[in-house]
Amino acid sequence: GAEDLMSWIAQKTTELDDRTFDNTLEDAQKKLSELDKFSSEEKPPKAAEKLELLNLFSNLALKLRNNSRPVFLPPEHLTTDAVNEKWAGLEKSESDRDQVLRDELRRQLKIQSLLALFRTKAKQIEGWNAEKEAYLSTREEVDTVSTAHMCLKLLAAYENEFKDSATRVNELGEIGKQIIDLKAKESDEVTATTASIDDKRKVLEELAVAKRQQLEIDLAKQQKMEALRKQFATLAKDFDRWTKDNIDNVGAYHFGDSLEAVRAYAETMKGDDASRIQQADAQLAQLAAVWDEMQALGVKDNRYTPFVQDDMVKRKQSLEETLNKRHEAYAKELERQEVMEAKRIEFAKASDAFVDFLAKEREKVDSFKGEPVPVEADINNHHQDGAKI
């Protein structure tokens, strides 16, 4: 009856006025489908019931009036006006709900469209970030100046790419803002994703700075190593030529033509030895300093020279051997000159003795006087005595 109809109208109006949604596309579609089912299946029988009830009330009033009977007065909340008013309220609630649900559906469809775009772009950015983080975290093996320059060029290209990527990140942020402004259920996800990407970009910035610093250190090291290679090559070439010249010079020795000259040469040779060794030690020390620095930096090869430090040490040893040979030759020459000098002295002494002898003989011969025959006999006897002597 009227009570049941009015109770149904009140219940459905309350349900239609409910704006409790779970903020999903599925819920909006479900509730819109339920409303359509209500409008097409549940409401029509009740509309017919209402029409039948109003017709019944009208027929009853007509019969009572025709039979001069008192007018039927139903309770105030069940009058035809009350029924029509409640029904009108029901239809308004139905219309309002339809509008609200269609708005909600459009909002959810927009959210899903934006969310799909957001997730696609976020995935692309996160993939790019992961790839670049792996690149920035990799320590390249820099073993030449050209390799260092190449790595720095690659880093510069990345830095430009990172700068350009800010546009994509900003676009993602704008899409995320729209989703959040639409009060999407996924707002927390969007906020977290955006924050994660921003944090990762800060990490990439820090890694890029660290990588550039390391590559600049590597470049400076390689440049230093290259400079040391060239310096060692120049010093080694100079020392090699110097030792060869000195070996040739020392080998062409002449000590003098007399014992005095040879003995005087000893001091000259001593000073010459000291000078040459001092110069060799100074150059070798300079080479050793450069060589040690090269080894400390990890230099393994030198395309500017075939020489290594051991070769330079051997060059000095060759010079020392040549100096030793000169000393040996000098000792022999000194001994020869001393022998010759002893023989000269011996000869001089013998010559002096002979001259003295002749002088004395002449003096004795001259002392003989008298007749020739006796004088001749005296001279012969003297010579025989001299011969015995």
KOLDRENLUM-781770 format. One record per residue (C-alpha): x, z, y; residue in one letter. Coordinates in steps of 0.1 Angstrom, whole numbers, plus 5000, padded with zeros to 4 digits. Each point is the difference from the previous one (the first is absolute). Layout:
<rs>
<c1 = X; c3 = Z; c2 = Y; res = A>
...
</rs>
This chain:
<rs>
<c1 = 5000; c3 = 5000; c2 = 5000; res = G>
<c1 = 5008; c3 = 5004; c2 = 5037; res = A>
<c1 = 5021; c3 = 5031; c2 = 4994; res = E>
<c1 = 5022; c3 = 4982; c2 = 4974; res = D>
<c1 = 5004; c3 = 4970; c2 = 5022; res = L>
<c1 = 5010; c3 = 5021; c2 = 5030; res = M>
<c1 = 5024; c3 = 5020; c2 = 4979; res = S>
<c1 = 5016; c3 = 4968; c2 = 4988; res = W>
<c1 = 5002; c3 = 4987; c2 = 5036; res = I>
<c1 = 5017; c3 = 5032; c2 = 5011; res = A>
<c1 = 5025; c3 = 5000; c2 = 4971; res = Q>
<c1 = 5009; c3 = 4963; c2 = 5005; res = K>
<c1 = 5003; c3 = 5004; c2 = 5038; res = T>
<c1 = 5025; c3 = 5028; c2 = 4994; res = T>
<c1 = 5020; c3 = 4979; c2 = 4976; res = E>
<c1 = 4999; c3 = 4970; c2 = 5023; res = L>
<c1 = 5012; c3 = 5021; c2 = 5029; res = D>
<c1 = 5030; c3 = 5013; c2 = 4980; res = D>
<c1 = 5033; c3 = 4987; c2 = 5014; res = R>
<c1 = 5022; c3 = 5015; c2 = 4974; res = T>
<c1 = 5023; c3 = 4972; c2 = 4988; res = F>
<c1 = 5033; c3 = 5003; c2 = 4980; res = D>
<c1 = 5017; c3 = 4975; c2 = 5023; res = N>
<c1 = 5006; c3 = 4972; c2 = 4974; res = T>
<c1 = 4989; c3 = 4964; c2 = 4997; res = L>
<c1 = 4985; c3 = 5007; c2 = 4965; res = E>
<c1 = 4979; c3 = 5029; c2 = 5014; res = D>
<c1 = 4987; c3 = 4978; c2 = 5029; res = A>
<c1 = 4991; c3 = 4972; c2 = 4976; res = Q>
<c1 = 4984; c3 = 5024; c2 = 4976; res = K>
<c1 = 4979; c3 = 5017; c2 = 5027; res = K>
<c1 = 4990; c3 = 4966; c2 = 5015; res = L>
<c1 = 4989; c3 = 4989; c2 = 4965; res = S>
<c1 = 4981; c3 = 5032; c2 = 4995; res = E>
<c1 = 4982; c3 = 4994; c2 = 5034; res = L>
<c1 = 4992; c3 = 4965; c2 = 4990; res = D>
<c1 = 4986; c3 = 5012; c2 = 4967; res = K>
<c1 = 4980; c3 = 5026; c2 = 5019; res = F>
<c1 = 4986; c3 = 4974; c2 = 5024; res = S>
<c1 = 4992; c3 = 4975; c2 = 4973; res = S>
<c1 = 4989; c3 = 5022; c2 = 4971; res = E>
<c1 = 4993; c3 = 5036; c2 = 5009; res = E>
<c1 = 4984; c3 = 4996; c2 = 5034; res = K>
<c1 = 4974; c3 = 4972; c2 = 4993; res = P>
<c1 = 4979; c3 = 5020; c2 = 4975; res = P>
<c1 = 4999; c3 = 5029; c2 = 5025; res = K>
<c1 = 4990; c3 = 4976; c2 = 5028; res = A>
<c1 = 4972; c3 = 4989; c2 = 4978; res = A>
<c1 = 4991; c3 = 5036; c2 = 4992; res = E>
<c1 = 5000; c3 = 5008; c2 = 5037; res = K>
<c1 = 4977; c3 = 4970; c2 = 5008; res = L>
<c1 = 4977; c3 = 5010; c2 = 4972; res = E>
<c1 = 4999; c3 = 5035; c2 = 5013; res = L>
<c1 = 4992; c3 = 4989; c2 = 5035; res = L>
<c1 = 4973; c3 = 4976; c2 = 4987; res = N>
<c1 = 4985; c3 = 5029; c2 = 4980; res = L>
<c1 = 4999; c3 = 5022; c2 = 5031; res = F>
<c1 = 4984; c3 = 4972; c2 = 5020; res = S>
<c1 = 4973; c3 = 4993; c2 = 4973; res = N>
<c1 = 4993; c3 = 5037; c2 = 4997; res = L>
<c1 = 4995; c3 = 5004; c2 = 5038; res = A>
<c1 = 4977; c3 = 4969; c2 = 5000; res = L>
<c1 = 4979; c3 = 5013; c2 = 4972; res = K>
<c1 = 4997; c3 = 5035; c2 = 5016; res = L>
<c1 = 4990; c3 = 4985; c2 = 5033; res = R>
<c1 = 4975; c3 = 4977; c2 = 4984; res = N>
<c1 = 4985; c3 = 5029; c2 = 4981; res = N>
<c1 = 5000; c3 = 5022; c2 = 5031; res = S>
<c1 = 5023; c3 = 5023; c2 = 4984; res = R>
<c1 = 5026; c3 = 5021; c2 = 5018; res = P>
<c1 = 5033; c3 = 4983; c2 = 5007; res = V>
<c1 = 5028; c3 = 5007; c2 = 4975; res = F>
<c1 = 5029; c3 = 5018; c2 = 5017; res = L>
<c1 = 5031; c3 = 5002; c2 = 4978; res = P>
<c1 = 5028; c3 = 5024; c2 = 5009; res = P>
<c1 = 5019; c3 = 4990; c2 = 5031; res = E>
<c1 = 5032; c3 = 4990; c2 = 4981; res = H>
<c1 = 4979; c3 = 4977; c2 = 4977; res = L>
<c1 = 4980; c3 = 4981; c2 = 5026; res = T>
<c1 = 5004; c3 = 4962; c2 = 5002; res = T>
<c1 = 5019; c3 = 5003; c2 = 5032; res = D>
<c1 = 5024; c3 = 5025; c2 = 4984; res = A>
<c1 = 5004; c3 = 4977; c2 = 4970; res = V>
<c1 = 5007; c3 = 4970; c2 = 5022; res = N>
<c1 = 5024; c3 = 5020; c2 = 5021; res = E>
<c1 = 5020; c3 = 5012; c2 = 4971; res = K>
<c1 = 5000; c3 = 4966; c2 = 4984; res = W>
<c1 = 5012; c3 = 4985; c2 = 5033; res = A>
<c1 = 5027; c3 = 5026; c2 = 5000; res = G>
<c1 = 5009; c3 = 4990; c2 = 4964; res = L>
<c1 = 5004; c3 = 4964; c2 = 5010; res = E>
<c1 = 5021; c3 = 5008; c2 = 5031; res = K>
<c1 = 5023; c3 = 5022; c2 = 4978; res = S>
<c1 = 5001; c3 = 4971; c2 = 4975; res = E>
<c1 = 5009; c3 = 4975; c2 = 5028; res = S>
<c1 = 5025; c3 = 5024; c2 = 5015; res = D>
<c1 = 5016; c3 = 5006; c2 = 4966; res = R>
<c1 = 5002; c3 = 4963; c2 = 4994; res = D>
<c1 = 5018; c3 = 4995; c2 = 5033; res = Q>
<c1 = 5024; c3 = 5029; c2 = 4994; res = V>
<c1 = 5008; c3 = 4989; c2 = 4965; res = L>
<c1 = 5006; c3 = 4964; c2 = 5012; res = R>
<c1 = 5023; c3 = 5013; c2 = 5027; res = D>
<c1 = 5017; c3 = 5022; c2 = 4974; res = E>
<c1 = 5004; c3 = 4970; c2 = 4977; res = L>
<c1 = 5015; c3 = 4979; c2 = 5028; res = R>
<c1 = 5024; c3 = 5029; c2 = 5008; res = R>
<c1 = 5010; c3 = 5004; c2 = 4964; res = Q>
<c1 = 5005; c3 = 4963; c2 = 4996; res = L>
<c1 = 5022; c3 = 5000; c2 = 5031; res = K>
<c1 = 5019; c3 = 5030; c2 = 4987; res = I>
<c1 = 5006; c3 = 4983; c2 = 4966; res = Q>
<c1 = 5011; c3 = 4968; c2 = 5017; res = S>
<c1 = 5024; c3 = 5019; c2 = 5023; res = L>
<c1 = 5011; c3 = 5022; c2 = 4971; res = L>
<c1 = 5008; c3 = 4970; c2 = 4978; res = A>
<c1 = 5020; c3 = 4984; c2 = 5028; res = L>
<c1 = 5017; c3 = 5034; c2 = 5008; res = F>
<c1 = 5010; c3 = 5005; c2 = 4964; res = R>
<c1 = 5013; c3 = 4965; c2 = 4996; res = T>
<c1 = 5022; c3 = 5002; c2 = 5031; res = K>
<c1 = 5011; c3 = 5036; c2 = 4992; res = A>
<c1 = 5011; c3 = 4988; c2 = 4965; res = K>
<c1 = 5020; c3 = 4971; c2 = 5015; res = Q>
<c1 = 5016; c3 = 5023; c2 = 5026; res = I>
<c1 = 5008; c3 = 5027; c2 = 4973; res = E>
<c1 = 5015; c3 = 4973; c2 = 4978; res = G>
<c1 = 5022; c3 = 4987; c2 = 5029; res = W>
<c1 = 5010; c3 = 5036; c2 = 5008; res = N>
<c1 = 5010; c3 = 5007; c2 = 4964; res = A>
<c1 = 5021; c3 = 4968; c2 = 4999; res = E>
<c1 = 5017; c3 = 5008; c2 = 5032; res = K>
<c1 = 5006; c3 = 5036; c2 = 4991; res = E>
<c1 = 5018; c3 = 4988; c2 = 4969; res = A>
<c1 = 5021; c3 = 4976; c2 = 5021; res = Y>
<c1 = 5009; c3 = 5026; c2 = 5026; res = L>
<c1 = 5008; c3 = 5026; c2 = 4973; res = S>
<c1 = 5025; c3 = 4976; c2 = 4983; res = T>
<c1 = 5036; c3 = 5004; c2 = 5008; res = R>
<c1 = 5016; c3 = 4965; c2 = 5001; res = E>
<c1 = 5035; c3 = 4995; c2 = 4987; res = E>
<c1 = 5019; c3 = 4989; c2 = 5031; res = V>
<c1 = 5034; c3 = 4987; c2 = 4991; res = D>
<c1 = 5007; c3 = 4975; c2 = 5027; res = T>
<c1 = 4994; c3 = 4996; c2 = 5037; res = V>
<c1 = 4977; c3 = 4970; c2 = 4994; res = S>
<c1 = 4979; c3 = 5020; c2 = 4975; res = T>
<c1 = 4996; c3 = 5028; c2 = 5026; res = A>
<c1 = 4989; c3 = 4974; c2 = 5027; res = H>
<c1 = 4976; c3 = 4985; c2 = 4975; res = M>
<c1 = 4985; c3 = 5034; c2 = 4991; res = C>
<c1 = 4996; c3 = 5008; c2 = 5037; res = L>
<c1 = 4982; c3 = 4966; c2 = 5006; res = K>
<c1 = 4976; c3 = 5008; c2 = 4972; res = L>
<c1 = 4993; c3 = 5034; c2 = 5015; res = L>
<c1 = 4994; c3 = 4984; c2 = 5034; res = A>
<c1 = 4975; c3 = 4977; c2 = 4984; res = A>
<c1 = 4983; c3 = 5029; c2 = 4983; res = Y>
<c1 = 4999; c3 = 5019; c2 = 5034; res = E>
<c1 = 4982; c3 = 4970; c2 = 5016; res = N>
<c1 = 4976; c3 = 4998; c2 = 4970; res = E>
<c1 = 4993; c3 = 5038; c2 = 5003; res = F>
<c1 = 4993; c3 = 4995; c2 = 5037; res = K>
<c1 = 4976; c3 = 4972; c2 = 4993; res = D>
<c1 = 4983; c3 = 5020; c2 = 4972; res = S>
<c1 = 4988; c3 = 5025; c2 = 5027; res = A>
<c1 = 4972; c3 = 4975; c2 = 5008; res = T>
<c1 = 4987; c3 = 5001; c2 = 4965; res = R>
<c1 = 5002; c3 = 5038; c2 = 5000; res = V>
<c1 = 4981; c3 = 5002; c2 = 5033; res = N>
<c1 = 4973; c3 = 4976; c2 = 4986; res = E>
<c1 = 4997; c3 = 5023; c2 = 4970; res = L>
<c1 = 4996; c3 = 5030; c2 = 5023; res = G>
<c1 = 4972; c3 = 4982; c2 = 5020; res = E>
<c1 = 4981; c3 = 4992; c2 = 4968; res = I>
<c1 = 5005; c3 = 5036; c2 = 4988; res = G>
<c1 = 4986; c3 = 5013; c2 = 5034; res = K>
<c1 = 4969; c3 = 4978; c2 = 4996; res = Q>
<c1 = 4995; c3 = 5015; c2 = 4965; res = I>
<c1 = 5004; c3 = 5035; c2 = 5013; res = I>
<c1 = 4977; c3 = 4993; c2 = 5030; res = D>
<c1 = 4974; c3 = 4989; c2 = 4975; res = L>
<c1 = 5003; c3 = 5034; c2 = 4984; res = K>
<c1 = 5008; c3 = 4984; c2 = 4966; res = A>
<c1 = 5002; c3 = 5022; c2 = 4970; res = K>
<c1 = 5035; c3 = 4986; c2 = 4995; res = E>
<c1 = 5012; c3 = 5012; c2 = 5034; res = S>
<c1 = 5023; c3 = 5025; c2 = 4984; res = D>
<c1 = 5015; c3 = 4973; c2 = 4978; res = E>
<c1 = 5005; c3 = 4978; c2 = 5031; res = V>
<c1 = 5016; c3 = 5028; c2 = 5020; res = T>
<c1 = 5023; c3 = 5009; c2 = 4972; res = A>
<c1 = 5011; c3 = 4964; c2 = 4994; res = T>
<c1 = 5006; c3 = 4994; c2 = 5036; res = T>
<c1 = 5021; c3 = 5032; c2 = 5003; res = A>
<c1 = 5019; c3 = 4991; c2 = 4969; res = S>
<c1 = 5009; c3 = 4966; c2 = 5014; res = I>
<c1 = 5010; c3 = 5015; c2 = 5033; res = D>
<c1 = 5022; c3 = 5025; c2 = 4983; res = D>
<c1 = 5016; c3 = 4973; c2 = 4978; res = K>
<c1 = 5008; c3 = 4980; c2 = 5031; res = R>
<c1 = 5019; c3 = 5030; c2 = 5015; res = K>
<c1 = 5019; c3 = 5002; c2 = 4967; res = V>
<c1 = 5009; c3 = 4963; c2 = 5002; res = L>
<c1 = 5011; c3 = 5005; c2 = 5036; res = E>
<c1 = 5023; c3 = 5028; c2 = 4990; res = E>
<c1 = 5014; c3 = 4981; c2 = 4970; res = L>
<c1 = 5006; c3 = 4969; c2 = 5022; res = A>
<c1 = 5020; c3 = 5021; c2 = 5025; res = V>
<c1 = 5020; c3 = 5016; c2 = 4972; res = A>
<c1 = 5006; c3 = 4966; c2 = 4984; res = K>
<c1 = 5012; c3 = 4984; c2 = 5032; res = R>
<c1 = 5024; c3 = 5030; c2 = 5006; res = Q>
<c1 = 5014; c3 = 4996; c2 = 4965; res = Q>
<c1 = 5004; c3 = 4962; c2 = 5003; res = L>
<c1 = 5017; c3 = 5004; c2 = 5033; res = E>
<c1 = 5024; c3 = 5025; c2 = 4984; res = I>
<c1 = 5005; c3 = 4975; c2 = 4971; res = D>
<c1 = 5007; c3 = 4972; c2 = 5025; res = L>
<c1 = 5025; c3 = 5021; c2 = 5019; res = A>
<c1 = 5017; c3 = 5010; c2 = 4968; res = K>
<c1 = 5002; c3 = 4964; c2 = 4988; res = Q>
<c1 = 5013; c3 = 4989; c2 = 5034; res = Q>
<c1 = 5026; c3 = 5027; c2 = 4998; res = K>
<c1 = 5010; c3 = 4990; c2 = 4965; res = M>
<c1 = 5003; c3 = 4963; c2 = 5011; res = E>
<c1 = 5021; c3 = 5010; c2 = 5030; res = A>
<c1 = 5023; c3 = 5021; c2 = 4976; res = L>
<c1 = 5003; c3 = 4970; c2 = 4976; res = R>
<c1 = 5011; c3 = 4978; c2 = 5029; res = K>
<c1 = 5024; c3 = 5027; c2 = 5014; res = Q>
<c1 = 5015; c3 = 5006; c2 = 4965; res = F>
<c1 = 5004; c3 = 4963; c2 = 4995; res = A>
<c1 = 5018; c3 = 4996; c2 = 5033; res = T>
<c1 = 5023; c3 = 5030; c2 = 4994; res = L>
<c1 = 5007; c3 = 4989; c2 = 4965; res = A>
<c1 = 5009; c3 = 4965; c2 = 5011; res = K>
<c1 = 5023; c3 = 5013; c2 = 5027; res = D>
<c1 = 5017; c3 = 5025; c2 = 4977; res = F>
<c1 = 5005; c3 = 4974; c2 = 4973; res = D>
<c1 = 5016; c3 = 4977; c2 = 5025; res = R>
<c1 = 5021; c3 = 5028; c2 = 5015; res = W>
<c1 = 5013; c3 = 5012; c2 = 4966; res = T>
<c1 = 5009; c3 = 4964; c2 = 4990; res = K>
<c1 = 5019; c3 = 4995; c2 = 5033; res = D>
<c1 = 5017; c3 = 5033; c2 = 4997; res = N>
<c1 = 5010; c3 = 4994; c2 = 4963; res = I>
<c1 = 5015; c3 = 4966; c2 = 5010; res = D>
<c1 = 5018; c3 = 5016; c2 = 5030; res = N>
<c1 = 5014; c3 = 5029; c2 = 4980; res = V>
<c1 = 5010; c3 = 4977; c2 = 4972; res = G>
<c1 = 5021; c3 = 4979; c2 = 5024; res = A>
<c1 = 5026; c3 = 5028; c2 = 5005; res = Y>
<c1 = 5036; c3 = 4998; c2 = 5013; res = H>
<c1 = 5019; c3 = 5033; c2 = 5002; res = F>
<c1 = 5031; c3 = 4988; c2 = 5019; res = G>
<c1 = 5035; c3 = 4986; c2 = 4992; res = D>
<c1 = 5020; c3 = 5032; c2 = 5002; res = S>
<c1 = 4998; c3 = 5035; c2 = 4986; res = L>
<c1 = 4994; c3 = 5013; c2 = 5035; res = E>
<c1 = 4972; c3 = 4976; c2 = 5006; res = A>
<c1 = 4985; c3 = 5008; c2 = 4966; res = V>
<c1 = 5002; c3 = 5037; c2 = 5006; res = R>
<c1 = 4984; c3 = 4996; c2 = 5034; res = A>
<c1 = 4972; c3 = 4981; c2 = 4984; res = Y>
<c1 = 4989; c3 = 5031; c2 = 4981; res = A>
<c1 = 4985; c3 = 5016; c2 = 5030; res = E>
<c1 = 4984; c3 = 4967; c2 = 5010; res = T>
<c1 = 4985; c3 = 4996; c2 = 4965; res = M>
<c1 = 4988; c3 = 5036; c2 = 5000; res = K>
<c1 = 4982; c3 = 4996; c2 = 5033; res = G>
<c1 = 4986; c3 = 4966; c2 = 4989; res = D>
<c1 = 4987; c3 = 5015; c2 = 4967; res = D>
<c1 = 4983; c3 = 5028; c2 = 5019; res = A>
<c1 = 4985; c3 = 4976; c2 = 5025; res = S>
<c1 = 4986; c3 = 4977; c2 = 4974; res = R>
<c1 = 4987; c3 = 5028; c2 = 4978; res = I>
<c1 = 4984; c3 = 5017; c2 = 5030; res = Q>
<c1 = 4983; c3 = 4968; c2 = 5010; res = Q>
<c1 = 4989; c3 = 4993; c2 = 4964; res = A>
<c1 = 4986; c3 = 5036; c2 = 4996; res = D>
<c1 = 4981; c3 = 4997; c2 = 5033; res = A>
<c1 = 4984; c3 = 4967; c2 = 4990; res = Q>
<c1 = 4993; c3 = 5013; c2 = 4965; res = L>
<c1 = 4984; c3 = 5032; c2 = 5014; res = A>
<c1 = 4978; c3 = 4979; c2 = 5022; res = Q>
<c1 = 4990; c3 = 4978; c2 = 4970; res = L>
<c1 = 4994; c3 = 5031; c2 = 4979; res = A>
<c1 = 4977; c3 = 5015; c2 = 5027; res = A>
<c1 = 4979; c3 = 4969; c2 = 5001; res = V>
<c1 = 5000; c3 = 4997; c2 = 4962; res = W>
<c1 = 4989; c3 = 5036; c2 = 4995; res = D>
<c1 = 4972; c3 = 4995; c2 = 5026; res = E>
<c1 = 4989; c3 = 4969; c2 = 4981; res = M>
<c1 = 5000; c3 = 5018; c2 = 4967; res = Q>
<c1 = 4980; c3 = 5029; c2 = 5015; res = A>
<c1 = 4974; c3 = 4976; c2 = 5012; res = L>
<c1 = 4998; c3 = 4983; c2 = 4966; res = G>
<c1 = 5017; c3 = 4967; c2 = 5008; res = V>
<c1 = 5005; c3 = 4982; c2 = 4966; res = K>
<c1 = 5013; c3 = 4966; c2 = 5011; res = D>
<c1 = 5016; c3 = 4983; c2 = 5030; res = N>
<c1 = 4995; c3 = 4962; c2 = 5004; res = R>
<c1 = 5024; c3 = 5000; c2 = 5029; res = Y>
<c1 = 5031; c3 = 5008; c2 = 4979; res = T>
<c1 = 5012; c3 = 5001; c2 = 4964; res = P>
<c1 = 5021; c3 = 5030; c2 = 5007; res = F>
<c1 = 4993; c3 = 5036; c2 = 4991; res = V>
<c1 = 5018; c3 = 5032; c2 = 5010; res = Q>
<c1 = 5021; c3 = 5000; c2 = 4968; res = D>
<c1 = 5014; c3 = 4966; c2 = 5010; res = D>
<c1 = 5011; c3 = 5014; c2 = 5033; res = M>
<c1 = 5017; c3 = 5029; c2 = 4983; res = V>
<c1 = 5018; c3 = 4975; c2 = 4978; res = K>
<c1 = 5011; c3 = 4980; c2 = 5031; res = R>
<c1 = 5017; c3 = 5031; c2 = 5014; res = K>
<c1 = 5016; c3 = 5007; c2 = 4966; res = Q>
<c1 = 5014; c3 = 4965; c2 = 5000; res = S>
<c1 = 5015; c3 = 5007; c2 = 5035; res = L>
<c1 = 5015; c3 = 5032; c2 = 4987; res = E>
<c1 = 5015; c3 = 4982; c2 = 4970; res = E>
<c1 = 5015; c3 = 4975; c2 = 5023; res = T>
<c1 = 5015; c3 = 5028; c2 = 5022; res = L>
<c1 = 5014; c3 = 5016; c2 = 4968; res = N>
<c1 = 5016; c3 = 4967; c2 = 4990; res = K>
<c1 = 5016; c3 = 4998; c2 = 5034; res = R>
<c1 = 5013; c3 = 5035; c2 = 4995; res = H>
<c1 = 5014; c3 = 4990; c2 = 4967; res = E>
<c1 = 5016; c3 = 4969; c2 = 5015; res = A>
<c1 = 5014; c3 = 5021; c2 = 5028; res = Y>
<c1 = 5015; c3 = 5025; c2 = 4977; res = A>
<c1 = 5018; c3 = 4972; c2 = 4981; res = K>
<c1 = 5012; c3 = 4984; c2 = 5032; res = E>
<c1 = 5012; c3 = 5034; c2 = 5013; res = L>
<c1 = 5019; c3 = 5006; c2 = 4967; res = E>
<c1 = 5015; c3 = 4965; c2 = 5002; res = R>
<c1 = 5011; c3 = 5005; c2 = 5036; res = Q>
<c1 = 5015; c3 = 5034; c2 = 4992; res = E>
<c1 = 5020; c3 = 4985; c2 = 4971; res = V>
<c1 = 5012; c3 = 4972; c2 = 5022; res = M>
<c1 = 5009; c3 = 5025; c2 = 5028; res = E>
<c1 = 5020; c3 = 5021; c2 = 4975; res = A>
<c1 = 5019; c3 = 4969; c2 = 4989; res = K>
<c1 = 5007; c3 = 4991; c2 = 5036; res = R>
<c1 = 5013; c3 = 5035; c2 = 5007; res = I>
<c1 = 5021; c3 = 4998; c2 = 4968; res = E>
<c1 = 5014; c3 = 4967; c2 = 5010; res = F>
<c1 = 5007; c3 = 5011; c2 = 5035; res = A>
<c1 = 5019; c3 = 5031; c2 = 4987; res = K>
<c1 = 5020; c3 = 4978; c2 = 4976; res = A>
<c1 = 5008; c3 = 4976; c2 = 5028; res = S>
<c1 = 5011; c3 = 5028; c2 = 5023; res = D>
<c1 = 5023; c3 = 5014; c2 = 4973; res = A>
<c1 = 5015; c3 = 4966; c2 = 4994; res = F>
<c1 = 5007; c3 = 4994; c2 = 5036; res = V>
<c1 = 5016; c3 = 5034; c2 = 5003; res = D>
<c1 = 5021; c3 = 4992; c2 = 4969; res = F>
<c1 = 5012; c3 = 4967; c2 = 5015; res = L>
<c1 = 5009; c3 = 5017; c2 = 5033; res = A>
<c1 = 5021; c3 = 5026; c2 = 4982; res = K>
<c1 = 5016; c3 = 4974; c2 = 4978; res = E>
<c1 = 5009; c3 = 4980; c2 = 5031; res = R>
<c1 = 5015; c3 = 5031; c2 = 5016; res = E>
<c1 = 5022; c3 = 5008; c2 = 4970; res = K>
<c1 = 5011; c3 = 4964; c2 = 4997; res = V>
<c1 = 5009; c3 = 4999; c2 = 5035; res = D>
<c1 = 5021; c3 = 5032; c2 = 4996; res = S>
<c1 = 5024; c3 = 4983; c2 = 4976; res = F>
<c1 = 5034; c3 = 4990; c2 = 5017; res = K>
<c1 = 5033; c3 = 4985; c2 = 4990; res = G>
<c1 = 5012; c3 = 4969; c2 = 4981; res = E>
<c1 = 4973; c3 = 4978; c2 = 4986; res = P>
<c1 = 5008; c3 = 5004; c2 = 4963; res = V>
<c1 = 4999; c3 = 5038; c2 = 5000; res = P>
<c1 = 4969; c3 = 4999; c2 = 5022; res = V>
<c1 = 4982; c3 = 4976; c2 = 4976; res = E>
<c1 = 5008; c3 = 5024; c2 = 4972; res = A>
<c1 = 4986; c3 = 5029; c2 = 5019; res = D>
<c1 = 4968; c3 = 4981; c2 = 5007; res = I>
<c1 = 4996; c3 = 4990; c2 = 4964; res = N>
<c1 = 5005; c3 = 5036; c2 = 4989; res = N>
<c1 = 4975; c3 = 5011; c2 = 5026; res = H>
<c1 = 4974; c3 = 4976; c2 = 4987; res = H>
<c1 = 5005; c3 = 5010; c2 = 4965; res = Q>
<c1 = 4994; c3 = 5036; c2 = 5010; res = D>
<c1 = 4970; c3 = 4989; c2 = 5020; res = G>
<c1 = 4987; c3 = 4982; c2 = 4969; res = A>
<c1 = 5004; c3 = 5031; c2 = 4980; res = K>
<c1 = 4982; c3 = 5019; c2 = 5026; res = I>
</rs>
